[in-house]
Structure formats: structure tokens, C-alpha cells
Amino acid sequence: MSGALLDVRGLRTVFHFLEGAYPAVDGISFTMRSGEVLGLVGESGSGKSVAGLSLIGLIDPPGEVVEGEVLFKGRNLRTIGESALRQVRGKEIAMIFQDSLAALNPVLTVSEQMVEAIREHADVPLPAARERVIAALRQVGISSPETRIDQYPHEFSGGMRQRVAIATALLNKPDLIIADEPTTALDVTIQGQILAEMQTLARETGTALIWITHDLGVVSELADRVAVMYAGRIVEIGGIDDVLDRPCHPYTQGLLDSIPAENAPGSRLRQIDGTAPSLAARPVGCAFRLRCQRAGPLCAEREPDVTEGPSGQSWRCHHPIPQGDRP
């Protein structure tokens, strides 16, 4: 994709165990432009969070990124070196972690941590940095930020800590934010406010967002495109309306069928049979075939190739859902 902000090519991350190396992210590829919001969805264990961490080199042993390129503004983040990558993280690319308690240092005040995030990348006087921190906290709905910035993380509720983590990511106006389930701990009202702020940020500043979630309702309201992951691979990707209204992969359709609002009142909730395979027990061929009602002999023989649709939607499936069978 010419002029892409982010171009991920064949990214593969494995975890090393005594029995061997097992892929948690298995050759994913996608591109993003400035201001675009990409929803990355799938069940727990599908590889979404590992994919996000892999993009910015935050995989710790026994995990290792072993293949692929992560081209960000033309630079391959996998080859620029740790020192240069540290300058990218937090300034040009920010990440909002799912576990805010683990992301915040318990022995430093909120002000100390957030001011450090600013001054690590720019020569900003302390008073000006504190004013930026106060503005960011107010932006995410924290009341009386002038006094709360000097409190410690344990003095905040779980939802308030998550707002601090979101505010920290916004401080340096990054080009890309990777958000790993960032609103899970927030009540519905604040979640709506945060989503609205994120949409405004992307639209007005050109900041791109990778929104990692299992909530298809949030994705449908926020994202421009959606990538569906299963067993470490992107099995379907495309525009939000194409994928959610006209899914081609049976797994995508299964996720949509599992939404309570899609089921008739009083009826049994539809669900995908079975569970996602572990890293060490991925079946030969299509990883979804043991749970798929459309699976055939070919699915057990080899992994399906990527099929490109006319609208830019693509999928990995030997037996995709025909147009006439889609909702």
C-alpha cells in the first residue's frame, strides 16, 4: 500500500518451550493509513494482544518475533535497534495496556509517571509538562485533575487507573496508538466518552488506532476496518460494513451469531462449538476446521490461501460463505 503509515508483512511470533517453538502470531500482514481505525478481534487466545506487543518489540522470553517486517513510516522497526525503538515507543507509537495496574508504577505518583513520559521525548519545562498532564486527565473524564495528579495508582479505582493509562498514551500526540481492550474496566457512560474522544483524535489529528477487543459492538461503532484473528492468523479482513454485514469466513459469522442482540428473545444463544486450539495442539490444515460446520476433506489437508474480494475484503477459507447464504 503506497504511502501507508504502517505496513506489516508476514509477522511471526513464537514461544519456545522444551517441546518446541509454537507460533502465537503466524504470518499476519496488513496495512494502515494515517487516521484509520483498525479493529483487531477474536476469541481469547487468538493472538490479538501478542500481535500488538510484537509490533513494537515488547515480546519477552520465551516469546520471540522470528519473521516479518514492521514498516512504520518507511522504517523497519525490527531492524532499527533497541535505542531507536525506545524513541519511537511512547512518542510516535503509544500502547494502552489491558492491565492498568501492571502498566503503572505503584511507587511513583501519576504526575511523576506522566511527566516522565513527556520529558523523555521532549525538552519541556516541568510546569508546562504538568499542565499537559492535567489537560490529558481532564480529557478522559477524571475530575479535579489538578489535585489527583499527585496521588499514587493505588488511590485510584480500576476504571480510573485505566483512564490514566489512556491519558498517558495521548500525551505526545502519537501517530499510532495500539489499544489492548482499553475500556473493559470502564462504565458504559465513560466508555462512550472515551470512544468519542478516540474517534475525534483520529479524525482531527490523523492518529491511527489499532483497537484490540472481543467486543464487536465497539468495533462496529469505532473502526473503519476490522481484522478477525484465529489461532494466530488473520482469517478475514476488510471494511467494517463488508466484514460485519457480509462475512465470508465461518468463524466471523460464528462470532456475529454469538452476540445476544442477534438472537431472538427467549431463544437459545448460538455459539461456536468447541474451543480454540492451544499453541501446541493446532490441527493440520485449517485451524478452525474442527469447529466449522462447512469443513470438508480439503480443510484437513492444507491451510487455505488468502482470497481477495472485489471490495478489498479478503479471507482464508476453502469453503467461504456464498453471497446468497450471508445475512
N, C-alpha and C positions, 0 to 999 in steps of 0.2 A: 504494500500500500504506500504509494508515494506521499511523502510529507507526513507520515504517521508520527505521532508523539511517542507511542510505544509499539514495538514490533517484536513479538515473542515467537521464536522459531524452534520447534522441536524440544521444548524444555523437559528435562527428565531428572527427577529426584528419587534417589533410592535410600533405603535404610538397611544398614549392614547388620546382619545377625550371624550367629555361628552357622546356621543352616545355609546362608547365602545372602545375596543382596536383592531386596524386594522393592519394586517401584511403587511409590506413593503418588507421584506425578509422572505420567508415562507419555511423553512426547506431545505436550499441548502446544498449540500455535494459535495466535490471534493478534489482531492489531487494534489500536485505539487512536483516535484523533483528539486534539485539544477540545475540552468542553464536553466530551462524551461520557455518558454514564453506562457502564457495563455491569450487569448483574451476573454474579457467578453463583449458581445454585446447584443443589444436590443434597442427598441424604448425608448424615454424619458418617465420616469415614470415606467420603468420595474423593477427597484430596483438595478441597477448596482452600482451606487455611494453609496447607503446605505449599500450594501453588503461590499464594500471596507472599508468604515468607521467602520462597525461593526467588522471587523477582528481585528482591533487594538484599540477597545474600545473608539471610538470618537463619539459615538451617544449621543446627548444631549436631555434632556426632551423637548417635551413629548415623545420622542423616547426611547426605551429600548430593549436591547438584552435579551430575556427571555428564550431561549433554545439553546442547542447545545454546541459543543466543537470546539475550535480553537487550534489544536495541532501544535505548531511551534517548530521544533527540539525536539519533545517529551514533551514539556511543554504546558499545557493548559493555554492559555493567558487569559481565562475568570476567572481563579481562582488564579492567581499568585499575585494579589493585584496591586493597582494603582502605588505604588512606584516602584515595579519591572517592571511593564509595561512601565513606563516612560523611564526606561533604555533600554528597547527593541526598543521603538519608536525612530527613528532618527539614531540609530546605527545599529541594526540588521534588522529592517524593516523601510523603509522610504516611505513617501507618497508624491506624486506630485499632488497638488490640481488643480482643473479646474480653479478656480478663483484666479489668482496670486495676484491680488490687495488685496484680503481679506487674503491671506496667508502671506503677507509681512507686517511688522510693519512700518507704514508711518513715525514714528518719529525716527527711527534708520537707519543708513546708511547700505548699502548692506554688507559692511565689518563687521560691528558690529554684524549683524544677522548671517552671515555665520560663523564667527569666534566663536560665541557663540555655534553654532551647533556642532562645532568640540570639543571645550573645555568642553562642558557639559559631554562628554563621555570619554575624554582622557586628560592626563596632557601634553599638547603641548604648547611650548613657543609661545608667540604672533607672532614673526617674521615667525616662521615655519608655524603657522596656516594661516597667511596671504598669504604665498606662495602657500599653498594648495588651498586657495580660488581663487587666481589668475589663477592657473592651471585649476581648475574646470570651471571657467568662460570662459577661452580660449577654453576649450573642447567643450562647447556648442555654440561657434561661436560669442562671444562678443569681439569686437575689443577693443584694448587698455585697457585691464582689470586692469592694474596697476594703472590707474587713475580713472576708473569708479567704483572701489570697494568702494570709499569714497563718492559716490553720494547716494541720497535718492531714494526710489522707484518711487516717482512722477516724477523724472528726466529721467525715462526710459519709452519707449513706452510699450504698452500692450504685444507685442511679446517679447520685451527684458526682461520685468518682468517675463514672463513665462520661459525664458531661465535661469534666476536667480533661479527660483524655482526648475527647473530641476537640475541645478548645485548643489544646496543645498542638494538635495536628493542623489547626487553622492558622496558627501564629505567623508562620513565614510565607503564607500565601503560596503553597506549593503548586507545581504544575500537575501533579498526580497524587491522589490520596487513595490508599488501599484500606478499606474499612471492613474489618472482620466482625460481623454481627454487632455493629456499634450501638444499636438501640435496643438490644434484647432486654437490658435491665431497666429501661425507662417506661414510665406510664404512657398510655396512649396519647394523651394531650401533648406531652413533651416530645414524644416520638414524632408526632405530626409536625411540630415546630422545627425539629432538627432536620427532618426530611425536606421541609420547605426551604430551610436555610441552605442545605446542600444543593438543591436544585438551583437556587438563586446564585450560589457560588459558581457552579458550573456554567451557568448561562452568562453571568456578568464578567467573570474573571478568566474564563477559559480553562479552569481547573478540571481535569478529568478524574472520574471516580471509578474504582473497582469496588463494587458493593457485594461482599460475600455474605450470603444468607441462605436460609432454608425457607424463608417466607416469600412465596410467590406473589402474595398480595402487595407487599412492599415493593418488590421488583416491578410489578405492573404499573405502579404509580410513579416510580422514580427513574427507571432505566430507559435508555434508548435501544440497547441491545441486551440480549441475555445469552449466556453460555451455560449449558447444562452438563455437569460433570458426573461421571460414574466410574468407579474403580480406577481413578487416576487419569481418565481421559475425558476430553470434551466430546460428548456424543451428539450434541446438537448446538448450533449457534446461529443467531440471526437477529433481525429486527424484533422488537418486543411484540408487536402485533402478529408477525408471521409465526413466531415460535409458540406463543401462548394461545393464539386463536386457531392456528393451523399446524399443530405439531406433527412432525414426521417420524420421530423416534418413539417407540412404545414406552420407553422409560419416561420421557417427557409427558406423554399422555397419562401415564400412571401417577406421576406427581400431581398433575392437574386434577385427576379423578379423586385424589385423596383429600382435596380441600373440602371441608364440611359444607361450604356455601354452594358447592357444585352438586351436592346430593339432595334428593328430595326430602322434605321434612318427614321424620319418622322412619326413613329407610336406613338400612344397614350401611355404615360408612364403607365406601370402596377403598381398597388398599392394594399395594403391591405385595404379592405373596413372597415369603422368604425374607432373607436379609442380605445386605451387601456382603460380598466375599472379603475375607481378610487379605492382607498383603501376601501371605504365604499360601493362600488357597484360591488364587484366581484361576478360574477354569480355562481350559484351552479354547481358543476361538473367541467368540463374542462373550465378554464377561457378564453380560446381562441375560444370556440365553437360558439359564436355569430358572429364571423368574419371569420369563417372557412367554406370553400366550401365542406369539407369532413365530416362535423359533422353529427352525427346520434343520435338516441334516447339515446344510452348508454352514450354519452358525457354529456347529461343533468342530468344523474343520479349520477355519481360519478367521482372523479378525477382519471385520468389514472395513473397506476403504472409505475415504471421505467422498460423499456425493454432493456436488454443488447444485443448488436450485437456481432458477432464473432471477429471484429477488435478492440473492446473496445469502439466503439461508442454506446451511449445509448440515449434514448428519452422517453418522456412521451406523449403518444398518443394512443387512442383507434383505430384509423384508419390511421396508418402511410402510407407514400407514398411507394407503391410497387416498387421493384427494376426496373421493366420494365418501370415504369412511370417516373423515375428520368432522369434528363438531362444527 
